[in-house]
Amino acid sequence: MRLLIAEDDRALGTFLRRGLEADGHRVRVAVDGAAALDAFREDVPDLTILDLNMPIMDGEQVLLALRALDPEVPVLVLTARQEVDTRVRCLDGGADDLMIKPFSLYELRARCRALLRRRREARLVLRTGDLELNRLDHTAQRAGCPVELTNKEFALLEMLMLHRGHCVSRVELLDTVWHMEPAQTTNIVDVYVNYLRRKLKDPPPGSLIRTVRGHGYMVPGVNDAPGRPNLVDSGVVRIEPVLAEAGAAGILRAMEV
């Protein structure tokens, strides 16, 4: 599983990273709030561990921004603050769990396992509209009809559905699905998107797989069912791709509007 640790204490961050890597996780550490948001945006983790006392952006601000980017990724908050009001604000603001410093690494690892277990159970079957992707059986169906996919087509659709509601860049798709360097000149992503559209009976511009011009592709989120107007391709600004490309400063500006 991919974990993101947002912790400005470098020694503590390293300690947590080593402990969680020992459990087999791939761990990335960010030392300030803006870096944490950028890391989250570049590679959405399966779990975020967030310290509240962060430079550049306070942990509570980061939590709200994370929830704007993806409301489903579990967040475990770490804090030395003893005030009940702070804990209540974090939990009401979208935190899934909270630990008071100092804490036991043994307990933190157990809490991470519990959060990841719930997430894993919820994400074995991905759905958007009438499209369903079963990650356990490696099968896909649309409107109840099976869709035969190659391994690469399945991996591409899986990546898009894991980030549904958000733009996934061609660079990210090349790296994750084909393990190719972005410097390589290729149109393989666009070719395979066309394969998927044909198999899913979703001709361009696509109500299911949508083109975000100049950036990449996205599938609609839970509250944005296929069949609605394609706002991305029609030129109407959507908050998801804007947030996905704006970085930390853009997210804060969007939240303040």
SULPE-V642991 format. One line per field, one symbol per residue. ss: DSSP state (a for helix, b for strand, c for the rest). burial: 1 if it has 16 or more other ideal C-beta (glycine too) atoms within 10 Angstrom, else 0. Layout:
# SULPE-V642991
ss = ???
burial = ???
This chain:
# SULPE-V642991
ss = cbbbbbcccaaaaaaaaaaaaccccbbbbbccaaaaaaaaaaccccbbbbbcccccccaaaaaaaaaaaccccbbbbbbccccaaaaaaaaaccccbbbbccccaaaaaaaaaaaaaaaaaaccbbbbccbbbbccccbbbbccbbbcccaaaaaaaaaaaacccccbbaaaaaaaaacccccccccaaaaaaaaaaaacccccccccbbbbcccbbbbcccccccccccccccccccaaaaaaaaaaaaaaaaaac
burial = 10111111000110011011000010111111111110111001111111110100101111111111110011111110000001100100011111000000000110110011001000000101101110000001010000101000111111111111111111111111110000000001100110011011010001111111001111111001010001010000010110111101001100000
